[in-house]
Structures are given as C-alpha cells and as structure tokens.
Amino acid sequence: MKLKPILLIIVILVLASQAYALGIAPSHIDVIFEPGLEKTIQLKVMNNVHKDFDAVIYAEGELAEYITIENPTIKLSKDEDSKIISYKVKLPQSFEKQGLHEAKVVVREIPKETKGGTTITAAVAVVSKLKVMVPYKGKYAEIKLFVTNFKENEESNFAVEVKNLGTQDILEAYAIVNIYDPSNNKVATVTSNKESIESKDNEILIAKWKPNLKSGNYRAVATLMYDNLNTRDEKSFSIGTMFLDINSITVDNFKLGGIAKFDILVENEWNEEVPQVYADTSIGNEKGKIYSTYKTSNVDIPAFGQQEINSFLDTSKLSVGRYKLNVDLNYLSQKAGMIFDIMVEQNKITANLAGRAIIDEESEESPAIIKSIYILIFLIIILIIFNIVIYFRKIRK
C-alpha cells in the first residue's frame, strides 16, 4: 500500500467537499481611478458550515502593493455566521497603462495541527477582486447587453448598459439591436432611446420589442453608436419555450389480442431540430394497472417539422373497452407526459387527448444528484482515513 497516492486522493476529496465552506462578499469591487485615491473597503467573510477556524488575509496581483490589510488574520467560531474585514487602498498619482488593473484579496483558512499524530488538511480560500479602471483618453465606451426570454407577441425589452470609460463626455449615444435566427439571417431590428453620458458615468439604454417570430433560439447583436464611434456586444436568447406536441395517434390493421402499432405523429414547434426524441408508452386502466409497455426508438424531428414515432404495444391482456394510453416524450432535458383516452374494439383503436404535463428533468434531478455526490465523497473520505489509521498502526507495531 503506497501512502502518497492515498494522501493525494484525500486532499482532492477534502477540497471538493469543503469548496463551499467559506464565502466572501462582494466578489469584486469596481473603482474608477483618481490620482492618489484613498479608500477603505469592507468585505464579509461567511462561515457557511459553522465551524471554528482561523484564516489569513493577503493581497496578490498587480495592485497588491497599493493595498494594506488592517488585520491580516481573523478567527471565526462555529457560532458566527460571518465576520466583517476591511482593507485600505491608496492609489498612485498615475498609471502608465489605461484600462483595467486588478488585485485579489485572498482569505485562506489556516490548517490546524494536532499533537502526537499526523493530520491531513486542505486549506480553503476565497477571493474578492479589486478592479481599478483607468479612464481612456478622449471618448471610450464599453457596453453590456442584457436580454430576457421573450414571449410571442408580448412586448419586452433589451437593456444595454453603457459605461463611459473615457475622459470626455459622450454627447449622444444609442443602441441598434439586430436579431438573427439560427441560420444567421437577420430577422428584426430595434433601436433604443438616445442619451448623453458624462465621463466616468453609466447609463441604461432600453430597446423595446414585441416579437412576431416563432418560438426558438435567436441571437441579439447590440451596436452602440456614440459621437461617430461604436462598440458592440451580443447575447443568445429564446422566444417562448421548446415544445413538442403530439399531432395525432393512429392504429391501422389492428386485431384485438395481437400487437398494436401506434403511429404517433410528433410536431416540433421550435426553430431548431430536436435530436434523439423517444417515447415511453404504456396501456393501463383507470386504477393505474399497467397491461403493456414499450420504449420507442430515437428519432430526430426537424425545425417546425413533424416526425412519426412507432410504438408496439401488446393487447393480449385487453378486452373490448376503454383504457388509458400514456405517452412520455423524452427530449433534451424535458419530458412531456401526455395521457390519451383510448377505445379498444375488436378491429379498431381510437385515441383522444385527456391531459398533459411537462417536466424539466434536469431541474428536478440535479439537486438529488448533487446531494448524492456529497454523501458519496463523505463516505469515501471516511473509508480512506480509516485505512490510513490502520496503516499507521501497523507501521508503529
């Protein structure tokens, strides 16, 4: 049994399980440069797992020499949710380079030592960034485009945040937002309001839009026009929600007691192909008893198109009467569950939609998966530490 690989595994697992143990807020501080600026900044260190620990605080990066940590160590008890720390910033009279300068303020846990034994620990650290923007000479702007998930024929808006990072005022600024479909065809254009923006100031421009496009994924490209200059940003967004619908269900050449071939016509109401779609199907009664199940093969359904999925269900346990046909369409991270009332006769089956439900599998399963991972990591750590203890005992003997 080799010790080094085991130690490495333990450190990795401890880091993974304790990565969320500490928190810090805010995660970054933005400062506009002024010659000789002095400023005291406060941060909150959060004890997320409520444990006793000591931590060291230090600065690193380009601006570290301009930062003074008032108290370079802190102590938190398990009864404390958080503690406020502070540091001072004293900037020089000038920087040679225009633009963004950064430093990191790091809060790192100090590993504890135990007497008379070997202790394996992993130090956890959190970081808050200090960002100092040195204004560009003349006129200079940066933008950030914010988009929402639009609904068909409902007005909403694009928001364009404009930061005047130049030394001069912007007399007039407005944004032109072009919308593109998945094939990169421009399908719409909207324009925002116009504003003047003082040096070192921010402004939000609004471009209202009422989409008359079909549901799907799109891309918005915002171009800021300001005093004969321009800059741009882009974001992807969607209109409506991805949705597959069952257009019809038919059964041909049927005889009671045999295999019924259900032809399920699925319609894609999205502007992109939906790949690897399949259906879990079953026939049951009103009380929930299931007589037959079948999982279909996978099919790709083209954008705004239709595709037939075939389900083969055994009717040997059925008699003439009414039943429930359950069809769960599985695609990407969604499951669309649909229930049909079916009338089974000697030579015919007819189906009518009774109800539907859409489930986001990813959102429901992710918390459970994450919880299971943490439990598994914890159990592995316990097992490995147990083996380490036994190993050291053998060495001492």
N, C-alpha and C positions, 0 to 999 in steps of 0.2 A: 504493500500500500504506500503510494508516494504522497508526501504531505503537500508539496507546492501546488499541484493541480487542485487539490481539495480546498486549500486556502483561497485560491483564485475564484473558485466556484462560489464559496461562501461570501466573499467580498462582492461579487457581482449580484448575487441574490439579495444580500442585505441592501445594496444600493437600490435595487429595483423595488424592494418592499418599503424603503424609507424615503423614496424620492419626494413624496408628498408630505413628509413630516414637518418641514418648515415652510413658511410662506413669507413674502415681503410685498409691501405695497407703499407707493405705486411702483410698478415695474420699470417705469422710466420717468425722468424729469426733463422737460424741454425748457431751454433758456436761450433767449436772444442776446447775443454778445453786446456788451457795453464795456468800453475801456475801464479797467480797474474795478469791475463789478464785484461787490462782496455780498454774499447771500448765505443764509443758514437754511438748510433743507432738512426736513424731518421725514423719517420713514417708520413704518410699523412692521415689526418682526412678529410673525404669528406662530404660535406653538400649536400646530394642528392636531398633534397626537397627545397633547397634555403630558409631557414628561419633563423631568429635571435635566437641564443641560446647560453647558457653558459654550459661548461662541466668541470667536474673534472677528473683528471688523477691520477691513482694509480696502484700499483703493488700488486699482490697476488700470493700465491703459494710457492713452495719450495725455489725458488731463489729470492723471494721478498726482502730479507734483503741485497742482493748484488746489488740492483737497486736503483738509485737515479733519481727522476723526477725533471728536471730542473725548469719547470714551471707547478705546479700542477693544474692550472686552465687555461682554454682558452675561448675566446669569438669569435664567428663567426657571421657575419652579413648575411642577406639574399642575399647580393651581392657577397659573397665569395663562390667560388666553393669548396675550400679546404684550409687547413692550415697545415703547417709542424710543428710537435712536435718532441722532442728528449728526450732521457734518457741515463744515463750513467750506464755501467755495470762494476763492479770491483769484479772479482772472487777471491776466496781464494787460498791458496797455494796448497790445495789438497781437494779431496772429498773421503770419506770413501767408497762410492759405485761407482762401474764402471757402465758405460752405460748412459742412458738419464736422464737429470734433466731439469725441466721445471718451467716457471713462466708465468703469464698472466699480460699483461699491458692493463688496462681497461680504456676506455674513456666513461664516463657516463654523460648523459645530466642532468643538474640541473633543477628540476621543478620550474617553475615561480609561484610566488604568486601574487594574485590580492587583491586590497584593498576593504574592505567593502563587501565581498562576499565569497562564498565557491568555491574553484577551485579543480577540479578533474583532475589529470595529471598522466601520466605513463612515468617513466624515461626510455629512450632508452640507451642501452650500446652496444659498440663494443669492440672486444678483438683482440689483436695481441699476439701471443705466442713467448716466448724466449725459444729456445731449446738448451741446452748445452750438448754435447756428451763428456763424459769422456772415453778416449780410453781404451779398454780392454788390459790386459797384454798378450803379446805374439801375436799370429795371430788370427784375428777375422774379418769376413766379413759379411755384410748384402747385400742382393740383392733386386731389384725391377724389375719385368718382365713387359715389355710394348708390347702390341700386337696391331695389326691392323685388319681390316676386309679384309680378303683375297678374291681374285677372282680366280675362277678355271683356272688352267694352266697359271697364271701370277705370276712372281716372286716378292716377297716382303720379309720382314724380321721380325724376333723377335729381340727386343733390351733388353739387360739385363744390368741394371745399377748396378755396384759393388762399394760399399763403404768399404774401408779398415779402419775399426774402431779399429784395433789393434795397439800395439806399435811397431810391427815388419813389415817389408816389405813382400809382397807376391811375391814369385819368379815366379810362373806360375799359371794363372787362366783361366779357360774356362768353358763354359756352355753347358750342354746337355739338349735339349728341346724335351720332349716326348709329342706327340699329341694323345688325347683319344677321342673316339666318345661318344655319349650319353649313350651307354651301357658299358662304361668304358673299351672298347677294345683299346689297343694301335695300332694306325694305321700308325704312322710315327715317325721318329726320325731325328733331325738335330743337328749339333754341331757348336758352334761359333768359332771365332778366339781365339788365346791364347795371353795373355798379362801379364806383371809383373805390380804390383801396389804398390807404395810406401805407407808407413804408413800415415794415415790421408788424403789419396788421393782418387779420384773417377775415374772410368773407365767405358766406354760403350762397351759391347761385342755385336757383331752382328752375328745372325744365319740366313742365307738366306734360303728361302724355296719357292719352286714352287709347290703348292698343285695340286695333281691329284685326289683329293677326290670330292665327290658330295657335292652340296650345303647343308648347315646345320650348327648346333651349335656344337662346339668342345671345348675341354679344353686342354690348354698347361701347362705342368709342367716343369719348368726350374730348373735344379740342377747345382749349381756352384761347380766345383771341384778346390780346391786350396791347394797345398802343403799338400796332404794327409788328408785334411779336406773337408767338404762340407756343403752347406746350400741350401735351395730351396724356390721357390715362384711359384704360379700358377695363371692363369687367364683364363676366358672363352672368346671365340671369335667365329666368324662366317665366313663361306666361302660363298660368293655370298649373295643373298637376298632371304627371304622367298617368295615363289611364287606359287600360284595356277593357273592352266590353265584349260580351257575347251577343253577336247579332242574331244568331238562330241556332237551334238544335234540331236535327232531323235524324230519323231512323228509317232506313229503307230495307226491304226484303227481310222482314222480321217474322220469326215464328216463336211463340212462347215456349220456353224451356231450352232454347238454344242461346248462342252468343249474339247479343245485340250490339251492332256497330253504331255508336252515336257519333254523328258528324257535327262537331262543334265549330261554328264559324266565329272566329275571334277578330275583332276590329281594333286597329291601333289608331288612337286619336291624338298621337304625338307626332312631332315633325322630324323624328329620327327613328331609324329601325330599332326595334326591341328584340334583342337576341335571346336565344335559349329559353323560350317560353314553353312550359309544360303544364299539365293539369293533373291534379289528384281527383279522381272521381269515385263516387260510391252511390249505391242504391240502398235506401233504408225505409223504414216506416215512420209513422208519426211519433212513436215511442222511442225512437233512436236506435232500434235494432238494425244492424247492417247486414245485408244479404250478399253483396258483391262489391269488390273494389278493383280499381285499375289506375295505374300511373301511365300517362301517355308519353310518347316520345317528344323530344325537343324540336321546336320549330322557330324560325326567325320571321318576324312579322314586319313588313316594310312600313316606312313612314306613311301615315294616313292610308294604310292599306289593310287588306284582310288576308287571313290565312286559316285553313281548316285544320283542326286537331281531331284526331280519331281516338275514341275510347271504346274498348271492347269489354262489355260487362255481361257476366253470366246471369241468365234469368231462370236457371233450373229450379231455384227455390221460390220463385214467384208464382202467384196465381193472378187471375184477372182482378184488377182493382187499382187503387190509387197509391202512389208511393212518392218518396222524396228523392230527387237526384241532386247530390251535392257536387259542385264543380269548384275547385280551388285553383285559380290561375296563379302560377308562380313565375315571377319575372323580376330580375334585378333584386332589389331589396324589399319588394312588395308581394303581398298575397291578396288577391281579390277573390273573396269567397261568395259564391252565388248558389242559391237554392231554387230548384225548379220543382213544381208540382207536375208529376207525370202520370198519365193514364195508360195502364198496360192492358192491352186486349190480346186476343189470340194471334192476330196478324198485324198489329199496329201499336205504336207508342207515340203519344203526343206529349209535348213539354211546354209549360208556361212558367215564366219567371215568378218566384214567390218572394224573394228578398236577396239582399246583397250586403257585403261588408268588406272594407278594405283595411288590411293590417300592414303596418310598416314593421317587417320582421326585424330589421336592423335596430330600430329604436327600442323594441321590446326585449330583444335578446342580449344586446350589448351590456346592460348593467349586470345581468346574471353571469355573463361570460367573464367580465372584469372581476366580479366578486369571486368567482371560482378560481381565477388565476391567482388572486391574492392568497386565497386559502391554500392552494397548491404550493405556492412559493414558501409560505409559512411552514407547511408540513415538511418540505424538502430541507429547509434550514434546520428545523428541529432534528431531523434524521441525521444530517451531516454532522451537526455539532455533537450529537450522541456518539457517533462513530469516532470523532476526534477525541472525545474524552476517553473512550475505551482504548484508543491507540496510545495516548499519552500514559495511561495507567500501565499498559503493557511495557512501554519503554522504561518507566521507573522501576518496575519489577525486575 
